[in-house]
Amino acid sequence: GGSCSVVSVLECFALLRLLKAHSTPLTAKPGTCPLIASTCRMINPPDKCKEDRDCFGPKKCCISVCGKECLPPNQGTTLGQYF
């Protein structure tokens, strides 16, 4: 039988999050998320949104300092992390 170590499970989640951050969902709004210079040390921070359609107006669901939240988008072409 196969077994998973805690490290491989965490690596798997990190890879999935990275892949999702670079894919554009059908519900994506125009603009890009701002780049975040730092993150909190919480293992599983709470998210205030899951995707752009959860956000009011032009705001996008972006990775913030601690979890995902609705943020005003960049209007340029700089790639940030969005969902």
Backbone as XML, in Angstrom:
<?xml version="1.0"?>
<chain id="A" units="angstrom">
  <residue number="1" name="GLY">
    <atom name="N" x="0.813" y="-1.184" z="0.000"/>
    <atom name="CA" x="0.000" y="0.000" z="0.000"/>
    <atom name="C" x="0.849" y="1.238" z="0.000"/>
  </residue>
  <residue number="2" name="GLY">
    <atom name="N" x="0.313" y="2.333" z="-0.501"/>
    <atom name="CA" x="1.041" y="3.601" z="-0.534"/>
    <atom name="C" x="0.817" y="4.383" z="0.737"/>
  </residue>
  <residue number="3" name="SER">
    <atom name="N" x="1.772" y="5.210" z="1.049"/>
    <atom name="CA" x="1.616" y="6.075" z="2.212"/>
    <atom name="C" x="2.090" y="7.475" z="1.857"/>
  </residue>
  <residue number="4" name="CYS">
    <atom name="N" x="1.519" y="8.465" z="2.512"/>
    <atom name="CA" x="1.887" y="9.861" z="2.277"/>
    <atom name="C" x="2.555" y="10.415" z="3.517"/>
  </residue>
  <residue number="5" name="SER">
    <atom name="N" x="3.667" y="11.062" z="3.337"/>
    <atom name="CA" x="4.284" y="11.758" z="4.458"/>
    <atom name="C" x="3.704" y="13.162" z="4.528"/>
  </residue>
  <residue number="6" name="VAL">
    <atom name="N" x="3.849" y="13.788" z="5.667"/>
    <atom name="CA" x="3.342" y="15.150" z="5.841"/>
    <atom name="C" x="4.020" y="16.086" z="4.846"/>
  </residue>
  <residue number="7" name="VAL">
    <atom name="N" x="5.308" y="15.885" z="4.616"/>
    <atom name="CA" x="6.051" y="16.747" z="3.692"/>
    <atom name="C" x="5.489" y="16.635" z="2.282"/>
  </residue>
  <residue number="8" name="SER">
    <atom name="N" x="5.241" y="15.411" z="1.805"/>
    <atom name="CA" x="4.740" y="15.268" z="0.436"/>
    <atom name="C" x="3.336" y="15.848" z="0.296"/>
  </residue>
  <residue number="9" name="VAL">
    <atom name="N" x="2.516" y="15.747" z="1.317"/>
    <atom name="CA" x="1.177" y="16.336" z="1.277"/>
    <atom name="C" x="1.282" y="17.857" z="1.195"/>
  </residue>
  <residue number="10" name="LEU">
    <atom name="N" x="2.170" y="18.450" z="1.996"/>
    <atom name="CA" x="2.359" y="19.901" z="1.959"/>
    <atom name="C" x="2.915" y="20.349" z="0.620"/>
  </residue>
  <residue number="11" name="GLU">
    <atom name="N" x="3.849" y="19.563" z="0.048"/>
    <atom name="CA" x="4.394" y="19.896" z="-1.269"/>
    <atom name="C" x="3.299" y="19.840" z="-2.317"/>
  </residue>
  <residue number="12" name="CYS">
    <atom name="N" x="2.419" y="18.865" z="-2.206"/>
    <atom name="CA" x="1.319" y="18.710" z="-3.153"/>
    <atom name="C" x="0.387" y="19.925" z="-3.087"/>
  </residue>
  <residue number="13" name="PHE">
    <atom name="N" x="0.028" y="20.354" z="-1.881"/>
    <atom name="CA" x="-0.833" y="21.531" z="-1.733"/>
    <atom name="C" x="-0.150" y="22.778" z="-2.295"/>
  </residue>
  <residue number="14" name="ALA">
    <atom name="N" x="1.151" y="22.917" z="-2.032"/>
    <atom name="CA" x="1.889" y="24.079" z="-2.535"/>
    <atom name="C" x="1.901" y="24.077" z="-4.056"/>
  </residue>
  <residue number="15" name="LEU">
    <atom name="N" x="2.094" y="22.911" z="-4.668"/>
    <atom name="CA" x="2.104" y="22.809" z="-6.128"/>
    <atom name="C" x="0.733" y="23.137" z="-6.700"/>
  </residue>
  <residue number="16" name="LEU">
    <atom name="N" x="-0.325" y="22.607" z="-6.096"/>
    <atom name="CA" x="-1.673" y="22.898" z="-6.576"/>
    <atom name="C" x="-1.986" y="24.385" z="-6.468"/>
  </residue>
  <residue number="17" name="ARG">
    <atom name="N" x="-1.576" y="25.007" z="-5.381"/>
    <atom name="CA" x="-1.821" y="26.443" z="-5.192"/>
    <atom name="C" x="-1.059" y="27.254" z="-6.242"/>
  </residue>
  <residue number="18" name="LEU">
    <atom name="N" x="0.178" y="26.828" z="-6.530"/>
    <atom name="CA" x="0.981" y="27.514" z="-7.539"/>
    <atom name="C" x="0.351" y="27.372" z="-8.917"/>
  </residue>
  <residue number="19" name="LEU">
    <atom name="N" x="-0.077" y="26.167" z="-9.261"/>
    <atom name="CA" x="-0.709" y="25.945" z="-10.558"/>
    <atom name="C" x="-1.994" y="26.746" z="-10.679"/>
  </residue>
  <residue number="20" name="LYS">
    <atom name="N" x="-2.785" y="26.779" z="-9.624"/>
    <atom name="CA" x="-4.042" y="27.525" z="-9.659"/>
    <atom name="C" x="-3.780" y="29.022" z="-9.764"/>
  </residue>
  <residue number="21" name="ALA">
    <atom name="N" x="-2.697" y="29.483" z="-9.153"/>
    <atom name="CA" x="-2.364" y="30.905" z="-9.195"/>
    <atom name="C" x="-2.012" y="31.363" z="-10.606"/>
  </residue>
  <residue number="22" name="HIS">
    <atom name="N" x="-1.560" y="30.440" z="-11.446"/>
    <atom name="CA" x="-1.148" y="30.812" z="-12.797"/>
    <atom name="C" x="-2.167" y="30.423" z="-13.854"/>
  </residue>
  <residue number="23" name="SER">
    <atom name="N" x="-3.324" y="29.940" z="-13.450"/>
    <atom name="CA" x="-4.376" y="29.632" z="-14.419"/>
    <atom name="C" x="-5.446" y="30.715" z="-14.331"/>
  </residue>
  <residue number="24" name="THR">
    <atom name="N" x="-6.088" y="30.982" z="-15.424"/>
    <atom name="CA" x="-7.111" y="32.023" z="-15.454"/>
    <atom name="C" x="-8.485" y="31.373" z="-15.486"/>
  </residue>
  <residue number="25" name="PRO">
    <atom name="N" x="-9.252" y="31.479" z="-14.408"/>
    <atom name="CA" x="-10.587" y="30.885" z="-14.404"/>
    <atom name="C" x="-11.545" y="31.671" z="-15.299"/>
  </residue>
  <residue number="26" name="LEU">
    <atom name="N" x="-12.630" y="31.037" z="-15.696"/>
    <atom name="CA" x="-13.624" y="31.686" z="-16.543"/>
    <atom name="C" x="-14.269" y="32.878" z="-15.849"/>
  </residue>
  <residue number="27" name="THR">
    <atom name="N" x="-14.251" y="32.879" z="-14.529"/>
    <atom name="CA" x="-14.896" y="33.952" z="-13.775"/>
    <atom name="C" x="-13.936" y="35.098" z="-13.463"/>
  </residue>
  <residue number="28" name="ALA">
    <atom name="N" x="-12.741" y="35.089" z="-14.046"/>
    <atom name="CA" x="-11.753" y="36.125" z="-13.751"/>
    <atom name="C" x="-12.198" y="37.475" z="-14.283"/>
  </residue>
  <residue number="29" name="LYS">
    <atom name="N" x="-11.958" y="38.511" z="-13.488"/>
    <atom name="CA" x="-12.255" y="39.881" z="-13.894"/>
    <atom name="C" x="-11.002" y="40.478" z="-14.523"/>
  </residue>
  <residue number="30" name="PRO">
    <atom name="N" x="-11.159" y="41.570" z="-15.272"/>
    <atom name="CA" x="-9.988" y="42.195" z="-15.889"/>
    <atom name="C" x="-9.003" y="42.726" z="-14.860"/>
  </residue>
  <residue number="31" name="GLY">
    <atom name="N" x="-7.761" y="42.866" z="-15.270"/>
    <atom name="CA" x="-6.711" y="43.355" z="-14.390"/>
    <atom name="C" x="-5.994" y="42.199" z="-13.726"/>
  </residue>
  <residue number="32" name="THR">
    <atom name="N" x="-4.962" y="42.510" z="-12.982"/>
    <atom name="CA" x="-4.189" y="41.491" z="-12.286"/>
    <atom name="C" x="-4.113" y="41.830" z="-10.807"/>
  </residue>
  <residue number="33" name="CYS">
    <atom name="N" x="-3.875" y="40.815" z="-10.003"/>
    <atom name="CA" x="-3.749" y="41.018" z="-8.565"/>
    <atom name="C" x="-2.415" y="41.676" z="-8.242"/>
  </residue>
  <residue number="34" name="PRO">
    <atom name="N" x="-2.399" y="42.511" z="-7.201"/>
    <atom name="CA" x="-1.121" y="43.094" z="-6.786"/>
    <atom name="C" x="-0.206" y="42.014" z="-6.219"/>
  </residue>
  <residue number="35" name="LEU">
    <atom name="N" x="1.092" y="42.175" z="-6.430"/>
    <atom name="CA" x="2.049" y="41.239" z="-5.853"/>
    <atom name="C" x="2.178" y="41.529" z="-4.365"/>
  </residue>
  <residue number="36" name="ILE">
    <atom name="N" x="2.232" y="40.486" z="-3.569"/>
    <atom name="CA" x="2.333" y="40.619" z="-2.116"/>
    <atom name="C" x="3.764" y="40.289" z="-1.706"/>
  </residue>
  <residue number="37" name="ALA">
    <atom name="N" x="4.418" y="41.212" z="-1.017"/>
    <atom name="CA" x="5.829" y="41.048" z="-0.662"/>
    <atom name="C" x="6.037" y="40.095" z="0.513"/>
  </residue>
  <residue number="38" name="SER">
    <atom name="N" x="5.055" y="39.966" z="1.389"/>
    <atom name="CA" x="5.215" y="39.097" z="2.552"/>
    <atom name="C" x="3.913" y="38.356" z="2.820"/>
  </residue>
  <residue number="39" name="THR">
    <atom name="N" x="4.021" y="37.283" z="3.571"/>
    <atom name="CA" x="2.833" y="36.514" z="3.944"/>
    <atom name="C" x="2.903" y="36.184" z="5.426"/>
  </residue>
  <residue number="40" name="CYS">
    <atom name="N" x="1.750" y="35.890" z="6.007"/>
    <atom name="CA" x="1.727" y="35.518" z="7.418"/>
    <atom name="C" x="2.249" y="34.092" z="7.566"/>
  </residue>
  <residue number="41" name="ARG">
    <atom name="N" x="2.528" y="33.695" z="8.766"/>
    <atom name="CA" x="3.078" y="32.365" z="9.016"/>
    <atom name="C" x="1.998" y="31.341" z="9.374"/>
  </residue>
  <residue number="42" name="MET">
    <atom name="N" x="0.745" y="31.727" z="9.259"/>
    <atom name="CA" x="-0.351" y="30.812" z="9.559"/>
    <atom name="C" x="-0.349" y="29.684" z="8.523"/>
  </residue>
  <residue number="43" name="ILE">
    <atom name="N" x="-0.484" y="28.437" z="8.959"/>
    <atom name="CA" x="-0.433" y="27.293" z="8.052"/>
    <atom name="C" x="-1.589" y="27.303" z="7.064"/>
  </residue>
  <residue number="44" name="ASN">
    <atom name="N" x="-2.784" y="27.566" z="7.521"/>
    <atom name="CA" x="-3.950" y="27.557" z="6.633"/>
    <atom name="C" x="-4.777" y="28.810" z="6.904"/>
  </residue>
  <residue number="45" name="PRO">
    <atom name="N" x="-4.316" y="29.968" z="6.402"/>
    <atom name="CA" x="-5.030" y="31.211" z="6.706"/>
    <atom name="C" x="-6.441" y="31.212" z="6.134"/>
  </residue>
  <residue number="46" name="PRO">
    <atom name="N" x="-7.381" y="31.873" z="6.809"/>
    <atom name="CA" x="-8.759" y="31.916" z="6.316"/>
    <atom name="C" x="-8.864" y="32.771" z="5.059"/>
  </residue>
  <residue number="47" name="ASP">
    <atom name="N" x="-9.684" y="32.337" z="4.126"/>
    <atom name="CA" x="-9.916" y="33.082" z="2.893"/>
    <atom name="C" x="-11.220" y="33.853" z="3.000"/>
  </residue>
  <residue number="48" name="LYS">
    <atom name="N" x="-11.222" y="35.111" z="2.556"/>
    <atom name="CA" x="-12.428" y="35.929" z="2.554"/>
    <atom name="C" x="-13.166" y="35.813" z="1.225"/>
  </residue>
  <residue number="49" name="CYS">
    <atom name="N" x="-12.539" y="35.157" z="0.235"/>
    <atom name="CA" x="-13.171" y="34.914" z="-1.060"/>
    <atom name="C" x="-12.535" y="33.660" z="-1.660"/>
  </residue>
  <residue number="50" name="LYS">
    <atom name="N" x="-13.199" y="33.102" z="-2.676"/>
    <atom name="CA" x="-12.653" y="31.940" z="-3.373"/>
    <atom name="C" x="-12.283" y="32.273" z="-4.812"/>
  </residue>
  <residue number="51" name="GLU">
    <atom name="N" x="-13.083" y="33.137" z="-5.446"/>
    <atom name="CA" x="-12.818" y="33.535" z="-6.829"/>
    <atom name="C" x="-13.342" y="34.943" z="-7.059"/>
  </residue>
  <residue number="52" name="ASP">
    <atom name="N" x="-12.996" y="35.516" z="-8.209"/>
    <atom name="CA" x="-13.349" y="36.911" z="-8.498"/>
    <atom name="C" x="-14.837" y="37.199" z="-8.354"/>
  </residue>
  <residue number="53" name="ARG">
    <atom name="N" x="-15.678" y="36.265" z="-8.731"/>
    <atom name="CA" x="-17.120" y="36.538" z="-8.667"/>
    <atom name="C" x="-17.624" y="36.707" z="-7.234"/>
  </residue>
  <residue number="54" name="ASP">
    <atom name="N" x="-16.806" y="36.348" z="-6.246"/>
    <atom name="CA" x="-17.168" y="36.568" z="-4.842"/>
    <atom name="C" x="-16.937" y="38.020" z="-4.424"/>
  </residue>
  <residue number="55" name="CYS">
    <atom name="N" x="-16.284" y="38.797" z="-5.275"/>
    <atom name="CA" x="-15.899" y="40.173" z="-4.937"/>
    <atom name="C" x="-16.821" y="41.192" z="-5.588"/>
  </residue>
  <residue number="56" name="PHE">
    <atom name="N" x="-17.119" y="42.264" z="-4.861"/>
    <atom name="CA" x="-18.002" y="43.324" z="-5.334"/>
    <atom name="C" x="-17.284" y="44.220" z="-6.341"/>
  </residue>
  <residue number="57" name="GLY">
    <atom name="N" x="-17.999" y="44.632" z="-7.347"/>
    <atom name="CA" x="-17.459" y="45.572" z="-8.334"/>
    <atom name="C" x="-16.258" y="45.007" z="-9.077"/>
  </residue>
  <residue number="58" name="PRO">
    <atom name="N" x="-15.251" y="45.852" z="-9.307"/>
    <atom name="CA" x="-14.085" y="45.419" z="-10.087"/>
    <atom name="C" x="-13.041" y="44.662" z="-9.270"/>
  </residue>
  <residue number="59" name="LYS">
    <atom name="N" x="-13.254" y="44.532" z="-7.958"/>
    <atom name="CA" x="-12.253" y="43.865" z="-7.126"/>
    <atom name="C" x="-12.071" y="42.410" z="-7.537"/>
  </residue>
  <residue number="60" name="LYS">
    <atom name="N" x="-10.845" y="41.900" z="-7.304"/>
    <atom name="CA" x="-10.492" y="40.528" z="-7.639"/>
    <atom name="C" x="-10.159" y="39.758" z="-6.365"/>
  </residue>
  <residue number="61" name="CYS">
    <atom name="N" x="-10.370" y="38.457" z="-6.389"/>
    <atom name="CA" x="-10.010" y="37.592" z="-5.269"/>
    <atom name="C" x="-8.525" y="37.264" z="-5.411"/>
  </residue>
  <residue number="62" name="CYS">
    <atom name="N" x="-7.719" y="37.837" z="-4.536"/>
    <atom name="CA" x="-6.264" y="37.748" z="-4.647"/>
    <atom name="C" x="-5.648" y="37.200" z="-3.364"/>
  </residue>
  <residue number="63" name="ILE">
    <atom name="N" x="-4.467" y="36.617" z="-3.506"/>
    <atom name="CA" x="-3.706" y="36.234" z="-2.327"/>
    <atom name="C" x="-3.238" y="37.522" z="-1.671"/>
  </residue>
  <residue number="64" name="SER">
    <atom name="N" x="-3.524" y="37.662" z="-0.385"/>
    <atom name="CA" x="-3.119" y="38.860" z="0.349"/>
    <atom name="C" x="-2.040" y="38.466" z="1.352"/>
  </residue>
  <residue number="65" name="VAL">
    <atom name="N" x="-1.787" y="39.318" z="2.317"/>
    <atom name="CA" x="-0.770" y="39.023" z="3.318"/>
    <atom name="C" x="-1.116" y="37.746" z="4.078"/>
  </residue>
  <residue number="66" name="CYS">
    <atom name="N" x="-2.407" y="37.522" z="4.356"/>
    <atom name="CA" x="-2.803" y="36.325" z="5.104"/>
    <atom name="C" x="-4.121" y="35.784" z="4.552"/>
  </residue>
  <residue number="67" name="GLY">
    <atom name="N" x="-4.044" y="34.864" z="3.619"/>
    <atom name="CA" x="-5.236" y="34.311" z="2.986"/>
    <atom name="C" x="-5.643" y="35.119" z="1.770"/>
  </residue>
  <residue number="68" name="LYS">
    <atom name="N" x="-6.752" y="34.740" z="1.155"/>
    <atom name="CA" x="-7.245" y="35.448" z="-0.026"/>
    <atom name="C" x="-8.307" y="36.456" z="0.381"/>
  </residue>
  <residue number="69" name="GLU">
    <atom name="N" x="-8.325" y="37.601" z="-0.303"/>
    <atom name="CA" x="-9.338" y="38.621" z="-0.060"/>
    <atom name="C" x="-9.555" y="39.434" z="-1.328"/>
  </residue>
  <residue number="70" name="CYS">
    <atom name="N" x="-10.645" y="40.186" z="-1.342"/>
    <atom name="CA" x="-10.982" y="41.017" z="-2.494"/>
    <atom name="C" x="-10.125" y="42.284" z="-2.475"/>
  </residue>
  <residue number="71" name="LEU">
    <atom name="N" x="-9.368" y="42.486" z="-3.552"/>
    <atom name="CA" x="-8.481" y="43.640" z="-3.656"/>
    <atom name="C" x="-8.698" y="44.359" z="-4.980"/>
  </residue>
  <residue number="72" name="PRO">
    <atom name="N" x="-8.425" y="45.678" z="-5.017"/>
    <atom name="CA" x="-8.512" y="46.394" z="-6.288"/>
    <atom name="C" x="-7.419" y="45.872" z="-7.221"/>
  </residue>
  <residue number="73" name="PRO">
    <atom name="N" x="-7.736" y="45.621" z="-8.484"/>
    <atom name="CA" x="-6.742" y="45.057" z="-9.405"/>
    <atom name="C" x="-5.754" y="46.095" z="-9.921"/>
  </residue>
  <residue number="74" name="ASN">
    <atom name="N" x="-4.584" y="45.597" z="-10.337"/>
    <atom name="CA" x="-3.649" y="46.415" z="-11.109"/>
    <atom name="C" x="-4.231" y="46.511" z="-12.504"/>
  </residue>
  <residue number="75" name="GLN">
    <atom name="N" x="-4.069" y="47.616" z="-13.160"/>
    <atom name="CA" x="-4.585" y="47.762" z="-14.518"/>
    <atom name="C" x="-3.539" y="47.397" z="-15.562"/>
  </residue>
  <residue number="76" name="GLY">
    <atom name="N" x="-2.278" y="47.230" z="-15.155"/>
    <atom name="CA" x="-1.213" y="46.892" z="-16.092"/>
    <atom name="C" x="-1.189" y="45.414" z="-16.409"/>
  </residue>
  <residue number="77" name="THR">
    <atom name="N" x="-0.058" y="44.960" z="-16.931"/>
    <atom name="CA" x="0.066" y="43.559" z="-17.328"/>
    <atom name="C" x="0.957" y="42.767" z="-16.389"/>
  </residue>
  <residue number="78" name="THR">
    <atom name="N" x="1.378" y="43.358" z="-15.269"/>
    <atom name="CA" x="2.203" y="42.641" z="-14.313"/>
    <atom name="C" x="1.397" y="41.490" z="-13.721"/>
  </residue>
  <residue number="79" name="LEU">
    <atom name="N" x="1.977" y="40.296" z="-13.757"/>
    <atom name="CA" x="1.252" y="39.130" z="-13.259"/>
    <atom name="C" x="1.331" y="39.057" z="-11.746"/>
  </residue>
  <residue number="80" name="GLY">
    <atom name="N" x="0.191" y="38.913" z="-11.127"/>
    <atom name="CA" x="0.100" y="38.676" z="-9.699"/>
    <atom name="C" x="-0.508" y="37.301" z="-9.502"/>
  </residue>
  <residue number="81" name="GLN">
    <atom name="N" x="-1.012" y="37.035" z="-8.327"/>
    <atom name="CA" x="-1.652" y="35.759" z="-8.054"/>
    <atom name="C" x="-3.138" y="35.990" z="-7.907"/>
  </residue>
  <residue number="82" name="TYR">
    <atom name="N" x="-3.927" y="35.309" z="-8.710"/>
    <atom name="CA" x="-5.371" y="35.504" z="-8.665"/>
    <atom name="C" x="-6.092" y="34.175" z="-8.765"/>
  </residue>
  <residue number="83" name="PHE">
    <atom name="N" x="-7.344" y="34.197" z="-8.361"/>
    <atom name="CA" x="-8.149" y="32.969" z="-8.362"/>
    <atom name="C" x="-9.472" y="33.218" z="-9.015"/>
  </residue>
</chain>
